[in-house]
Amino acid sequence: MAITRQAKEQTLVELNEKLQRSKGLIFTHYQGLTVKDVTELRKTLRQGDVELVVAKKTLLRKALTENGFDQAIVDQLEGSVAMAFGYSDEVTAAKLLQTFAKTHPTVELMGGLIGKQVLDAKQAVTLAKLPSRDEMRAKLVWVIGSPLSGLVQVTAGTLRSFIQVLNAINEKRPAQAGA
């Protein structure tokens, strides 16, 4: 069944809005997935503030052109394409798709967009392997906190040793006074 012109225009408006709002976009194959698998994928992506959208390549080409991207991006994509729009993070969409692809080999990252930078399939997979923003923050806190923790331990150790010496002197004095 053919899509009406009005439906195409509405889809184009939605694609433009999603492109402007997203921080990262990953293109992926989705053929070979059952309805149950696609539902599971959408649910998993939704938890990471990522939206999976399937649209015709002609509409995608037009939306990319309207948003300042080269339409040749679409020409490099083969077969049916789904787009995962990441709204909260640049990496989350790629990570979630790559994790899902481990159990569903028909899902394959084909490329993506981060800001105005175009990624090929290899770069999209590399992006998926990067630590998340929260993991990076935790590592940063650990890197900053580790030397401080060591400094506190050294300082406390010196103070502890001083107190132990004072206690030893205090224990000897009553013994000498009583003798």
One Martini backbone bead per residue (centre of mass of N, CA, C, O) as a GRO file, in nm:
protein
  179
    1MET     BB    1   0.095   0.037   0.024
    2ALA     BB    2   0.071   0.357  -0.027
    3ILE     BB    3   0.194   0.658   0.060
    4THR     BB    4   0.097   0.949   0.137
    5ARG     BB    5   0.187   1.269   0.112
    6GLN     BB    6   0.106   1.350   0.401
    7ALA     BB    7   0.265   1.123   0.545
    8LYS     BB    8   0.541   1.205   0.437
    9GLU     BB    9   0.546   1.491   0.557
   10GLN     BB   10   0.520   1.400   0.850
   11THR     BB   11   0.776   1.224   0.855
   12LEU     BB   12   0.970   1.454   0.783
   13VAL     BB   13   0.915   1.628   1.030
   14GLU     BB   14   0.999   1.412   1.238
   15LEU     BB   15   1.289   1.371   1.139
   16ASN     BB   16   1.384   1.660   1.181
   17GLU     BB   17   1.331   1.670   1.485
   18LYS     BB   18   1.514   1.428   1.561
   19LEU     BB   19   1.779   1.539   1.444
   20GLN     BB   20   1.787   1.799   1.625
   21ARG     BB   21   1.760   1.642   1.913
   22SER     BB   22   1.989   1.464   1.863
   23LYS     BB   23   2.321   1.337   1.951
   24GLY     BB   24   2.265   1.050   1.815
   25LEU     BB   25   2.312   0.832   1.518
   26ILE     BB   26   2.205   0.502   1.414
   27PHE     BB   27   2.262   0.268   1.170
   28THR     BB   28   2.049  -0.027   1.087
   29HIS     BB   29   1.982  -0.344   1.066
   30TYR     BB   30   1.650  -0.544   1.080
   31GLN     BB   31   1.643  -0.779   0.923
   32GLY     BB   32   1.513  -1.090   1.062
   33LEU     BB   33   1.320  -0.985   1.261
   34THR     BB   34   1.093  -1.015   1.479
   35VAL     BB   35   0.843  -0.869   1.640
   36LYS     BB   36   0.952  -0.942   1.917
   37ASP     BB   37   1.240  -0.829   1.872
   38VAL     BB   38   1.159  -0.536   1.810
   39THR     BB   39   1.015  -0.488   2.076
   40GLU     BB   40   1.263  -0.544   2.252
   41LEU     BB   41   1.442  -0.326   2.128
   42ARG     BB   42   1.265  -0.080   2.188
   43LYS     BB   43   1.259  -0.120   2.494
   44THR     BB   44   1.564  -0.100   2.541
   45LEU     BB   45   1.602   0.181   2.412
   46ARG     BB   46   1.400   0.345   2.586
   47GLN     BB   47   1.570   0.318   2.853
   48GLY     BB   48   1.808   0.503   2.691
   49ASP     BB   49   1.680   0.733   2.518
   50VAL     BB   50   1.591   0.562   2.255
   51GLU     BB   51   1.490   0.576   1.905
   52LEU     BB   52   1.316   0.375   1.676
   53VAL     BB   53   1.336   0.421   1.314
   54VAL     BB   54   1.135   0.377   1.019
   55ALA     BB   55   1.236   0.477   0.685
   56LYS     BB   56   1.261   0.601   0.400
   57LYS     BB   57   1.530   0.696   0.213
   58THR     BB   58   1.409   0.947   0.079
   59LEU     BB   59   1.334   1.086   0.347
   60LEU     BB   60   1.612   1.079   0.473
   61ARG     BB   61   1.758   1.240   0.256
   62LYS     BB   62   1.588   1.496   0.293
   63ALA     BB   63   1.642   1.543   0.597
   64LEU     BB   64   1.950   1.566   0.578
   65THR     BB   65   1.958   1.805   0.383
   66GLU     BB   66   1.789   2.001   0.572
   67ASN     BB   67   2.037   1.951   0.806
   68GLY     BB   68   2.334   1.961   0.643
   69PHE     BB   69   2.367   1.695   0.494
   70ASP     BB   70   2.484   1.446   0.309
   71GLN     BB   71   2.312   1.229   0.092
   72ALA     BB   72   2.541   1.005   0.062
   73ILE     BB   73   2.489   0.847   0.316
   74VAL     BB   74   2.246   0.681   0.203
   75ASP     BB   75   2.398   0.543  -0.039
   76GLN     BB   76   2.572   0.353   0.165
   77LEU     BB   77   2.308   0.219   0.234
   78GLU     BB   78   2.194  -0.111   0.272
   79GLY     BB   79   1.891  -0.165   0.257
   80SER     BB   80   1.727  -0.177   0.532
   81VAL     BB   81   1.662   0.101   0.761
   82ALA     BB   82   1.747   0.191   1.088
   83MET     BB   83   1.696   0.439   1.348
   84ALA     BB   84   1.895   0.557   1.629
   85PHE     BB   85   1.793   0.791   1.861
   86GLY     BB   86   1.996   0.988   2.071
   87TYR     BB   87   1.914   1.214   2.343
   88SER     BB   88   2.134   1.193   2.599
   89ASP     BB   89   2.353   1.039   2.414
   90GLU     BB   90   2.603   0.939   2.188
   91VAL     BB   91   2.650   0.618   2.283
   92THR     BB   92   2.394   0.451   2.360
   93ALA     BB   93   2.286   0.348   2.090
   94ALA     BB   94   2.535   0.178   2.014
   95LYS     BB   95   2.548   0.000   2.267
   96LEU     BB   96   2.262  -0.127   2.252
   97LEU     BB   97   2.287  -0.246   1.967
   98GLN     BB   98   2.541  -0.418   2.017
   99THR     BB   99   2.418  -0.591   2.240
  100PHE     BB  100   2.182  -0.700   2.067
  101ALA     BB  101   2.367  -0.825   1.836
  102LYS     BB  102   2.480  -1.068   2.002
  103THR     BB  103   2.177  -1.218   1.988
  104HIS     BB  104   2.137  -1.064   1.688
  105PRO     BB  105   2.301  -1.100   1.388
  106THR     BB  106   2.117  -0.914   1.194
  107VAL     BB  107   2.229  -0.694   1.357
  108GLU     BB  108   2.380  -0.392   1.209
  109LEU     BB  109   2.614  -0.159   1.200
  110MET     BB  110   2.640   0.118   0.947
  111GLY     BB  111   2.633   0.389   1.117
  112GLY     BB  112   2.652   0.761   1.163
  113LEU     BB  113   2.575   1.042   1.394
  114ILE     BB  114   2.779   1.307   1.542
  115GLY     BB  115   2.641   1.561   1.502
  116LYS     BB  116   2.834   1.643   1.207
  117GLN     BB  117   2.948   1.355   1.218
  118VAL     BB  118   3.049   1.089   1.020
  119LEU     BB  119   2.990   0.737   1.036
  120ASP     BB  120   3.100   0.437   1.007
  121ALA     BB  121   3.080   0.114   1.093
  122LYS     BB  122   3.346   0.101   1.253
  123GLN     BB  123   3.296   0.359   1.426
  124ALA     BB  124   3.033   0.260   1.557
  125VAL     BB  125   3.161   0.020   1.706
  126THR     BB  126   3.367   0.187   1.862
  127LEU     BB  127   3.158   0.359   2.009
  128ALA     BB  128   3.028   0.112   2.161
  129LYS     BB  129   3.308   0.061   2.332
  130LEU     BB  130   3.270   0.294   2.489
  131PRO     BB  131   3.233   0.454   2.758
  132SER     BB  132   3.025   0.591   2.945
  133ARG     BB  133   2.961   0.875   3.109
  134ASP     BB  134   2.944   0.743   3.393
  135GLU     BB  135   3.209   0.583   3.372
  136MET     BB  136   3.390   0.831   3.331
  137ARG     BB  137   3.319   0.970   3.596
  138ALA     BB  138   3.413   0.743   3.784
  139LYS     BB  139   3.708   0.747   3.689
  140LEU     BB  140   3.765   1.040   3.761
  141VAL     BB  141   3.709   1.016   4.062
  142TRP     BB  142   3.923   0.801   4.112
  143VAL     BB  143   4.170   0.960   4.009
  144ILE     BB  144   4.131   1.193   4.211
  145GLY     BB  145   4.091   1.020   4.484
  146SER     BB  146   4.346   0.844   4.517
  147PRO     BB  147   4.560   1.053   4.612
  148LEU     BB  148   4.391   1.157   4.848
  149SER     BB  149   4.374   0.891   4.998
  150GLY     BB  150   4.678   0.856   5.035
  151LEU     BB  151   4.721   1.115   5.197
  152VAL     BB  152   4.539   1.041   5.431
  153GLN     BB  153   4.687   0.781   5.513
  154VAL     BB  154   4.961   0.908   5.573
  155THR     BB  155   4.866   1.115   5.779
  156ALA     BB  156   4.729   0.909   5.967
  157GLY     BB  157   4.980   0.735   6.017
  158THR     BB  158   5.146   0.948   6.161
  159LEU     BB  159   4.941   1.004   6.385
  160ARG     BB  160   4.921   0.713   6.486
  161SER     BB  161   5.218   0.684   6.566
  162PHE     BB  162   5.222   0.914   6.772
  163ILE     BB  163   5.006   0.792   6.960
  164GLN     BB  164   5.157   0.529   7.021
  165VAL     BB  165   5.397   0.663   7.160
  166LEU     BB  166   5.235   0.804   7.384
  167ASN     BB  167   5.114   0.542   7.502
  168ALA     BB  168   5.383   0.409   7.573
  169ILE     BB  169   5.477   0.628   7.767
  170ASN     BB  170   5.227   0.615   7.953
  171GLU     BB  171   5.271   0.312   8.036
  172LYS     BB  172   5.557   0.350   8.169
  173ARG     BB  173   5.512   0.557   8.395
  174PRO     BB  174   5.333   0.395   8.595
  175ALA     BB  175   5.541   0.170   8.628
  176GLN     BB  176   5.769   0.357   8.748
  177ALA     BB  177   5.604   0.481   8.986
  178GLY     BB  178   5.542   0.193   9.126
  179ALA     BB  179   5.862   0.094   9.173
   0.00000   0.00000   0.00000
